[in-house]
Amino acid sequence: MSGPPGRELFDAPAEIRVLHVDDEPDFADLTASFLHDAETAFAVTSATGPDDALDLFREGTFDCVVSDYDMPGLSGLELLAEIREIDPDVPFVLFTGKGSEEIASRAISSGVTDYLQKSVGTDQYTVLANRIENAVETHRSREALAASQERLSRFIEQSPLGTIEYDETFTIVRVNEAAAEITGYDPEELVGRTWLPIVPEDERRHVAAVERELLKDRGGYRSVNEIVTKRGERRWATWHNRVVTDDDGEVITIFSQFEDVTGEYDRKQALERSDVLRSTLFGMLPVGVLAEDADREVIRINDRLLDLFEVDGDADDVVGADCEALAADLSDRFADPQGFVDRTERLIAEREPVWNEEWVLAEGGAVERSYRPVELPGGPGHLWVYYDVSERRGRERELEALNETARELMAAESREAVAEIGVEAADTILGLEANAIHFHEPDAGLVPVAATDTVRDLVGDLPTFTGDDSIAWRAYEAGEPISIDDVRADPDNYNPETPIRSELHLPLGHHGILIAGSPAVGVFDRSDRVLGEILATTLVTALDQVARTEQLRERERHLTRQNTRLEEFATVVSHDLRNPLSVADGRLELAREETDSDHLRRVADAHDRMAELIDELLTLARDYDDELDPTPVDVGALARTCWANVDTGSSRVVVRTDRRIRADESRLKRLVENLLRNAVEHSSTGSRMGSDDAVEHSSTGSRTGSDDAVARGAETPGADGVTVTIGELPDGFYVEDDGVGIPPEERDSVFEYGYSTTPDGTGLGLAIAEQCAAAHGWELRVVEGTDGGARFEITGVESIEES
């Protein structure tokens, strides 16, 4: 086989020009770097302020604008308003670290194309790249559609043929001036109506049949029939009807173009009256034709029909024969003989025209038959037209087989398996007996991976095409199918002495190419190319899926390794740290028996803090990937239990909910306990004193009056503590205190690992709380409380309705 040289190809999308606005230069540079490294080709221009961004936007051309929200001068939404004054349609993505429901709502109301909150890690840039690409592709598609609709509108208005456009219910949506002149109706008199006003009553059943056929086949139809003008005049018109569909087969629009051929039709009728079907052209028609008179005797038949049904004799010998007897003889050729005879008699009796009625032949293949009643000089007659569609049915079977192959390809688990299935399908379904698939390897070229025995017998060892003067590389590089009638006459033939004479090259995107060959010249026709392209498209889809599947498997392997490391970490924390700590606690107790030193008390405090850190690190490590076990949970009862487990000091609690929700009880308990502990430790006066006496007092206080208060749902009095309230939200619940609160600028940071505002805090409690919420699919956020303290809201919670 031969095949083509050239440079290495990659199916990269068109470059996307992005204007990125962020007042942090380092973040802007980092974002540009990640976008440059993305699979999509991005050209990123960075601006560190809204004013610079507006100047760049006025001077340049950009496909998308990505902007921060909180910037000096103008906010991101104010910049959006300025951009929309210049270009009302350009995609605008708000990429901000200042995330909240309020900002998101304002962004959507202001018309941003997309909203993305900045986060920790590099995955956010992949998400940003996908959002930009989706937004730009949607924008470009809309522009292309608008341009296409504009061209279509001009075509209709300027067409010299009468043109009527329908929707899928055959309601008229547009009429051009040529159609108005032919029908005599003004366009506004027809728009919004059906074709009934311009079709004579005796033609309406025929037109309705055409309408059904068009919607059924989603194709085109040509006919000649009468119309009636606004003045009531009947005219003959030729009609070209076409259903326009999208890639999914959905109807976009329906066109009917027609012209007045009354004069031509009248002349034709006069000619037929003088010599009905005696024209020599009758015998030259590419379809089988039979005309019979009112007595059902053959008045004309052509040789094509006799050949179609393998009837011996000449056409002239059959003239005058009994058509009823002829139909009975021909019926043996059909899979349903009696059905053919009965249908023929019914059409004769009803004199209703039919078009393209398909009949399956007994020995395989099929014909289409059309019937039309005609008026002959001696009275009524009948005209039959038969057309051999066996080849078309064969193609349909091939398409069905390709569809089955597509399902097999989608189940393939490797590129090599896809190639083997593709080679076999090209051989057994498309009849491409000598074919091979070459995959593109960047360091090698187009490498053969699968081939039929036939091609190996013809060629021997299959070559690897590296781009040095080969038709295969030329087709791969162009990305378009190539059919070669004689390989030896092509200047890029790989082997001048090759036994292969004809070749068909079908590129497989960036994956490689399928090559079919034959030792005969001029073998491959348009049909081979069309069906080959269908198979090639399916192969590309399967290869893309294999690549995606491999990526997912690699991701799963990465997560497995990550979880293993987490488990190893948990083991180290649990065993290798706790054991030395236990030894240290024992030694400390022995030391305290020998001496009473304030230093030893501080060592004990340090040990307690280390134990707390170990417990919370274990929670983060081991709960990260555990599956949930959701059960019905009473939030109020669980809150009271949690309050009893927390060192609350002189603080007090108010429970204002009896809602039942579906949750993993152990994780919900951890979430609530951490929020209660945070409220007490970061807001109460006692916990902020920092002295050992205050800690002991808090510990004593938490066990004297709070349990009873919680049981009653009432307040427990205290001198220095805070009041913590647990209440309901429409889609969740909240934990609120009346302490010092959290400044707005720190609310986005409180859930970060290690963040704490107290010297004794681990900085993990709220991170664990957020992890517990996220595991349930809930959202945890902090806002200002009713009395100025901190309010933690848990939303997206599934409630259980009381029966």
N, C-alpha and C positions, 0 to 999 in steps of 0.2 A: 504493500500500500504506500501511497505517497501522502505527504502531509506537511505543515507550514512553519517558516521561521518567523522571527520578530522578537519584540521585547516582551517582558513578562507582564501579564495583565492582572489587574485586580478590579473587581466590580465595586468600585467606590462610588458613593452618591455624589451629586453635584455639590460643590463647595457652598457652605452656609456662612454668610458674613454676619458676625455678631458684634454688637456694641454693648460692652459690659461696663456698668456704672457702679462704682463702689468707692467710698471715701477712704478705705483702707488699702493703700497701694500694694502692700504685701499680699493681702487676700486676693486682690484683683490679679496680680501676677500669678499666684498659685492657681487660681481658677482658669486663667488663660492657658497655663501649662497643661492642666488636666484635660481641657477641651481639645488642645492640639494633639494630645496623645489618644483621644477617643477614636473609635472606628470611623465615625463620620468625619468628613473633612470640614473643619471649622477654621475660619479666618477671624480671629478675635482682635477687636480694637478696644482698649481699655481707657476709661475716663474716670478721674478721681473726684469729679464733682458734676452736679447737674448742668451748670453753665457750659463747662467744657463739652459735656455730652451733647447738648443742643447744638453747639457749633459744629461738632463732628457730624451730627446727624444731618444738618442742613447741607454740609459740603460733600458728604459721601453717600454711598448706597449700602443699606443694611437690610438683611433678611429678618433680623430679630433684635430686640433690645432686652437685655437682662439688667435689672436694677435693684440696688439695695433700697430699703424703705427709709431708714433714719439717716439722713445726710444733712450737712449744713446747707443753708440756702433754701433748697426745695426738697420736700420729701419725695419718696418714690412715686406716690400717687399724683403729686403735683407735677412731677416730671412727665408722668403718663399723659396728663392733660395737655402739656405743651407739645409733646410728641404727636398726639392725636390731631392737633391743629395743623401740623405739617403733613402727616400721613395718617389718615384715620383708620387704616387697615393693618399696618405693620404689627406682627405679633410682639407682645410685651409680657415678659416673665418677671414677676416680683420675687427676688431671691434674697431673703432677709433673715437676719438673726432675731429680729424683734417680732416674734410670732405670737399671735393671740387670736381668739375667735373674732374680736372686734376688728383687727387689722385685716384678717382674711375676709370678713364680711364686707368691709369697705373696699377691699381690692376687687372683689367680684362685682360689687355694685358699680365700681368705677370702670369696669370693662377690661381688666387685665386678662390676658390670654391664659395665664397659668400662675399659680402661687406655690412657692416652695420655700420651706423654712430651712435655714442653715443648721447643720448639725455637726457633731464631731465625727471625724473619719473621712475617708476618701470616697466611700460609696455614694455620698451626696453628689459628687461630680458626675458619676455615671447616670444618676437619676436626672440631674440637670441637663446633661447631653441628650438624654432620651426625650425630655420635655421639650427642649428647643427643637430637636429634629421633628417631633410630632407636630408642633405648632407651625413650623415652616412648611412641612409637607401639606398640612391642611390648608394653609394660606395659598400656597402655590396651586393646589388643586382647585380652590375656589376661583383663582384668577384664570386658570386654564378653562374652567367650565364657563365663566362669564365670556371669555373670548370666543369659545366655541359657539355659545348661544348667539353672540353678536353676528358671527359669520353665517350661522344658520338663518337668522332673521333676514340678513341681506340677500342670501340666496333665494329665500322664498319670495321676497318682495320683487326681486329683479328677474325671476324666472319668467320666460315667455310662455310657459305652460301654466294652465290653471292649477293652483296648488291649494289644497285644503289640509290643515293639520288638525288631528283629533287627539284627545287623551285616550286612556285605555278603556273608557266606557263608550268610545266613539261619539263623544260630545265634541262639536267643532270648537276649536280654540283660536284658529287663525284662518283667514281667507285672503289671498292676494288679489291684486287688481285684475289679473288675467282671468281668474276664476269668476270674479264679479261680472266681467264683460260677457263671458260665455253663458253664465246662468241668468243674468239679468237682475240678480239680487245685489243690494249693497252689502258689504262685509258685515255690518252690524246687524243685518237682518238674519244672518246665518249663524254668527258666533253665539255659542251657548245652546244651540239646537243640534239635532242629529241630521243625517243625510236625507230624511224623509221628504222635505220640500222639493228636492231636485231629482227624486227617483220616481218614475211612474209606478202606479200601484201594481201592475202586472210584472214589474221587474224587482219588486221589493223582496220577495222570497229569495231570489237569486243573489241580491246584494247582501241579504242577511246571512246566506250561506258563505259568501266570500268573507264576510266579517268574522264568522266563527272559525273558518279555516286560517285566517290571518292570526287570530289570537292563539289558536292551537299550535300552529307550526312556527310562529314567531319569525316568519320569513316575508317573502314578497309574492305578489300575484298580479298578473296582467290579464285584462279582460276588455272586451268591447261590448258595450251595452248602451241603452238609451237613457237620456236624462230628460227632464222636463224643465223648461225655463219659467221664470216668474210670469211670463205672458201666457203660459200653458202650451208652448210650442215644444214638440218632441224632437230631440236632436240625438245623433249618434256620437259617441265619444269613446276614445281609447283611454283606458285607465291603467296606471302603473302604481300599485299600492305596495307599501313597505312598512313593516313594523321595525322600529329601532329599539334595541335592547341594550342594557349595560352588561358588564362582565358576568353578572349573576343571573342573567336571563330575565331581569325585570324590565317591563315596558317603560321606555323613556318617552316615546311619542310615536304617532302613526301618521304617515304621509300618503296622500292620494294626489298624484299629478295626472292631469288629463288635458286632452285637446279635442276640439270639435272636428270630427271626420265625416260629417253628414254627407258632404258631396262625394267623398271617396267611397263611402259605404253604399250610397245609392248607385254609383257606377258599378260597384262590385255585385250588388243584387241584380242589376240588369244583365250583367254578364252571366251570372249563375242561372237566371231564368232562360237565357238563350242556349246554354250548354252546361247543364248541371254536372259538375265534377268530371267533365270530359277533358280537362286540361292535362297536358302531358306532365305537368308538375305533380299531379296526384300520385303518379307512380314513383316519383323521386323523393317523396317525403321521408324523413328519417324515422317516422313513426308508422305503425300499422294503422290503416284507415279502412273502414267499411261503411258504405252508404246503402241503405235499403229504402224501398218505397213503402207506401201504405199497405200493400199486400205482403209485405215482408219478403220481397225478392231482392236479391243483390243487384244493385244498379252500378256499383263501382267498388272495387277492392284493389289494394295494391300488393305487390310482391312482398313488401316488408312484413305485412301481416301474415302472409302464408309462411314465410321463412320463420317468423317468430314462433308459430305453432307447428312447424314442421309438416305443413300440408303439401302434398305432391301436386304438381301441375302449375299452369300459368294463371295470372290474374284474369285474363280474358276467358279462361275455361270456367271460372266460377261465376261470372256474370249471369244473372237469371236464376241462380240456385235459391232454394228455400232457406231463408235465414234461420228459421226455427230449427230445421234439421241440422244446419251448419253449427248453430250454437250447441246443440246436443252433442255433435261430434267433437267440437272443441272443448267441451266440458271435461273430457277425460284427461286433458292436460293440466287440470287444476286440482289442488289438494281437496277442495270441497266441490265436487261436480254438481250436485243437486243445488247447492246454494248459488252457484254461478247461474244455472238455468232459471231458478226462481227469481233471482235479482234482475236478470235480463228482461223477463216477462213483466215484472212489476214496473220497471222503468218505461217499457213500451206502453203499458196501460196508463201510467200517470203522466207521461211526457214531461217529467221534471228533470231539468238538466243536472248533471253531477260532474265533478271535476276530480281527477287524480284519485280515483277509488282504487285501492290496492288489492290485488289478488295474488295469493301464494300459489306457485306452480308445484305439481306433484313431485317432480324430480329435482326440486330445489330452485332457487331464484324466485322472481316475482315480476308481475307486470302491473302498470297503472292504467286504468281505463277511465275515459271521460265519455259522457253521452250528452248529445244535444238534439232536441227535436228541431227539424227544419221544415220549411215550406218549399215544396218542389212545384214545378209547373203543373204537374198532374195531381197535386194534392200534398198532404202531409207526408213527411219521411223521417228517417232516423239516421243520425251520423254517430259513428263510434270511432274512437281513437285509442289505440293501445301503444303503450310505451314500455320497453324493457328496462326494468329498474333492478335487475339482478346484481349488477355491479355495485349499485348504491347500497343494496341490502348487505352485500358482502362487506362493504366499508363499514356499515353499521355494526355488523358482527365483529369486525376488527376493533371498532371503537369500544364495544362492550367488553371485548377481551382486554383491551388496554385499561379499561376501568377496573377490571379484576386485578390486573397486574399492578395498578396503582395501589390497591389495598395491600398486596404482597410487599410492594416496595416500602410502604409506610411502616411495615412491621420489621424491616431489615435493621440489624443492629450494627452493621459495619459498612464502610465504603466499599469494601471488596464484595460483600454480599449484594449490595445495590448493583454493582457492575455486573456480577454474574446473572442476576435476574434481568437486567437491561439487555444484555447480549442475547439471552434466550428469548425474550419477548420480541426483539427485533427480528430474530430468525423465525420463530414459530408463528407469530401473529402478523408481522409485516412482510414476511417472505424475504427478508434481507439475510440470505443464507451465509454470506461471507461478511461478517462484521466484527468489530473489536472496539473496546473502550480503552482510551488512554487517559490517565489522570495527570494533572499538572503538578509536578514537584518542583519547588522553587530552585533547588540546586541541581536538578537533573534535566527537566524539560517535560515533554508529554510522554509519560511512561506507560507501556501496555500493561493492563491489569486483568483483562478478561477478553476472550475471543472464542469464536466458534471453531470447530474442527475444520470446517470448509476453508476458512481464511488461512489457517495454519498450513493446510495442504497446498494452498495456492502460493503463499508467500514464504513459508518457512518461519524462521525466527522473526517476530515482529520488531520493528525498529523503535527506538526512542527518538522523537523529534525534538531537536534542540533549537530550532529556529533558523537553520541554515538551508534556505531555499526549499521549502516544502509547502504543499497545499494545505496540509493539516494545520500547520502553524498559522498560515494566512487566515484560515477560517476561524481558528481559536482567537486570534488577535482581533479580527473584525467582529466576532460575536454574532455572525450571521451564517445561516446554512449556505452551503455551496454544493451545487450539482455539476459534476464534470462529465461531459459526454465521452471524451477521449483523453485519458490522463497523459498519454505520451505526447499529445500536442500542447500540453500546458507547460509554460517555461519554468514553473516551480515544482515539476514532478521530482519526487525524491529519488526514484530509481528508474532511469530511462528504459531499462530492460524488464520492468515489472510485467508479470502476466495479467495484472489488473488493467482493465481498459476504462470502465466507468466507475466513478466514485460519488458517494453522497456523504458530505461532511456535516455533522450536526453538533455544534458547540454545546457544552454543558455548563454555561456560565464560567466562573473562575475555576470550576472543578476540573475541566478537561474537555474531551471531545469523543463523540461516537462516530466511527468511520465504517461505511458499508461499501463493498466493492463487488465488481462482476467482471469476468473475462470477456464479456460482450460490450460492444460500443453502444452508447445512447440508451441504456437500460432504464434509468431512473426518470420517472415523470413527475408531474406536479402533485399527483396523489401521494406518491411515495414521500415526497418532501413534506407535505402537510401532515400526514400521519407520523412521519419521523419527528417532526417538530413537537407534536403532542407527546410522544414518548420521551423526547429530550426534556421537555418542560417538567414532566412527572419525575424524571430522574434527578433533575436539579432540586426539586422540592424534597425528594427523599434524601439526597445528599446533605441538603441544608439541615434537615431534621436530625440526621445522624450526627452532624457537627454540634447541633444544639444539645442533643442527648449526651454526647461526650462531655460537653461543658458542664451539664448538670451533674453527671457522675463525678467529675473532678471536684465540683463544689461539695457534693456529698462526702467524698473522701476527705476534703479539707475540713469539713465540719466534724467528721468522725475523729480526725487527728486532734482538732481543737478540743472536742469534748474529752478525749483521752487525757490531754494535757491538763484540763480543768480537774478531772478526777484525780490525776496524780498530784496536782496542787492541793486538792482537798485532803488527800491522804497525808501529805507532808505537814499541812497545818494541823490536822487532827492528831497525828501520832508524834511527829518529830518536834513539834513546838509544845504540845501540851505536856509531854513527859518531862522535859526540862523545867517547865513552869511548875509542875506538881512538886518536883524536887526542890525548886526554889521556895515554894510555899511551905514545905515541910521544914526546911532549914530556917526559914523566917520564924516559924512558930517556936522552934527550939531556941533561937536567939532571943525571942521576946520573953521566954521563960527565964533567961539568964540576966536580961537587962531591960529597962523601960526607957527607950529612946524615941524621941520624936522622929528621928531618921527612919527607924523601923516602921513607924506608922505610914510614912510617905512611901517606903518600899511596898507595903501592903497595898496602898492606893495604886501604885504603878502596876502591881500584879493584877489587881482587879481590872485595870484599864486594858492590860494585855489580854486577859481572858475574854473581855468584852469584844476586843478587836478580832480575836480568833473566832469567836462565835459568829460574828457578823460576816467575816470573810468566808467562813464555811457556808453560810446561808447564801451569799452571792455565788459561790462556786457550784454548790450542789443543787440549788433550786433553779439554776439558769435554764436547764433543758428538761427538767422533770415534767411529765405530763400532768395536766390538771385532773382532779376528780370532783367535778361540780355536784353539789347537793343543795337542797333548800336550806337556807341559813337565815335566822332571825337576827337582823342587824342590831336591834336594841339589846337583846339578850347577850349577843357576842360582845357588844361594847362594854356592858357591865362586867363581864368576865375579864376582859382585857384591862379595865380600870383597876381591878383587884390585883392584877399581875404586875402593874407598873408602880415604880417608886414615886408616888404622887405628892408626898409631903402634905402641906396644908392646902393644896389645890382642891378644887371641887368640880363635879361633873354634872351636866344636865343632859339627859337622853330624851330626845323629842321625836323618836321614830319607832314604829313597830313593824316596819316593812320587812317582808321576806324576799330574799333574792336568791338567784342560783349562782353559787360560787364554790371554789375549793376552800373548805373551812379553815384548814391550817394556814394557807397563804393569806386568806382574808384576815385571820387573827393576827398574823405577823404585821400586815399592813396597818391595821388599826392600832396595835400596840406601839408601833414605831411612831405613828402620828401623835398618839397621846403622850408618849415619852418626850417627843420633840416639843410639844406644847408646854409640858411641865418644866423641862430642863432649860429651855431657851426663853421662857417668858416669866417664870415665877421668881420672886425676890429671893426666896430661900436658896434656890439652886444657883443663883448668881453670886451669893456671898463668898463661896469658895472655901469656907472653913469646914473642918471636920465636924464641929458641933452642929453646923447647919445641916450637913448631910445626915447625921444621926437623927436630928429632929424631923427631917423630912421622912426618913424611913419609918420613924415611930408614928408620925402623923398619918402616913398612908395606910396604916393598919388599924387605926383607932376609930375613925368615923366615916371614912369614905365608902367602905363596903356597904354599910347600912344605907347610906344616901343613894348609892347607885341602885340598890335593890328597890328603893322607893321612887327612883327617877327624880329625886329632889336634889337640892344643893347642900353640900357639906360646908359648913362655915370654916374659914381659915383666915389667919391674919395677913400672911404675905403671899399666899398662893394665887393662882389664876383660876378663872372659871372656864371650863372646857365644855363646849356644846356639840352634841352629835345630832344632826337633823337631816331632813329629807330634801332632795332635789327632784325635779320632774323625772329625770332619768338616772338617779343615783342618790348619793348622800354626801354630807360634808362633816368635817371635824374643824371646829373653830374655837379660838381662845380670845381672851380680852387682854392679852399681854402687850408687849412692846411692838409686835408685828415685824414684818420683813420689808425693808425698803424696796421700792419698785425696781431699782437698778440691780438688785441682788436676786430677784425672784426667779430669773432664768438659770441661776447658778446653784440654787439650793439642792437640786437633785443630782449634782455632779459628785462623783466619788471623791471623798476626802474633804468636801466642803463642810465647814463648821464655824459657828460664830462663838463657841465657848471653848476654853482651853481643854476641858475634859472630854469634849465630843470626839467621836470616832470619824465623823464625816461620812458614815455609811448608812445610817438609819433611814434617811429620806431616799437614798439611792435604792435601798432594798424595798422601800414602800412603792417606789415607782416601778421597780421590776415586778413586784407582785401584781400591780394594776395592769401593767402591759401584758403579763402572761394571760390575764383574763380578757384582753382586748379592750380594757377600759382606758380612760384618759385621767391622769392626775395632774392638777394644776393648783397654783397658789395665787390667791387674790387677797385684797384687804378685807379684814373681818368687819362685822357690823359695828363693833366697839373699838375699831382701830387696830386690833390684833391681826393674827394670821388666820386665814381661812383656806383649808385644803378641800377642794371639790373633786369628787370621784364621779365621773359621768360615763354614759354608755353602758350602764348596768342593766341586766335583765331582771325585771321584777317578776314575782310569782303572784298571780291574782288569787285572791281568796275565793274559795268555792262557796 
